Amino acid sequence: GSLIQSTCIIAVWASFLYFRELGISIGLFGVLFALFQLAGAFGARQSHAIVRRIGFGKAIALPLAIGPIFLAMGAFRSLFLLPFIILIAFLWNIQYPIILDLINRRIDSDVRATALSVSAMAGSLSYVILAPIFGKLVDVLSLSAAFLILGGYFLVYGAIALVPILRNTSEPASAD
C-alpha cells in the first residue's frame, strides 16, 4: 500500500508538469484534478464489486497496471495518455478498501490501530524519500526519464510486495 500511495502522489503532482509539456492550459489543471479525484472515488467505491467479479488476487494486482502508465508517460508526450493518467486514480484507489478489509479481517482489534498507523507512516516516509529523488531526476535528466524510472521502480517493488500478500491470503469474503 505505501508503495502505491507514495508513487501515485508523486505522479499526481508530476502529471501537472506533464500537462504543461503537452501545452494544456493551466486553467484546465483544476478540471483534470477533479476528474482524477472522481476516478479515485469511483475506484474505491467499486473495489469490492471488482473483487467479486474477478477475484481477490486479480483485484489486488490491478494497481500494477499503473506502472505501464508511468512508463508510457516517460516514453510518449501525447494527449492520448490523458485518460490513462486519470485511470491511475481509479487503479490506485481500488486497493485501499481491499487492503483495509484485509487488515480488519487479519489483525486483532487490539493492535489494528497500530498496524494502520504504521502503514500510513510507511506511506508518508516512502513519499518523503521518493519525492525529492523524483524531483532531482527531473532536474538532472528529464521528466520523461523520471517517469520511466518511477514506472520501473513501481513494477519491480510492486510485484515484490504483491507476492507475500497473495501467498498468505485466501480469497476473503466480500465485506458488502
Disulfide bonds with the S-S distance in Angstrom:
none
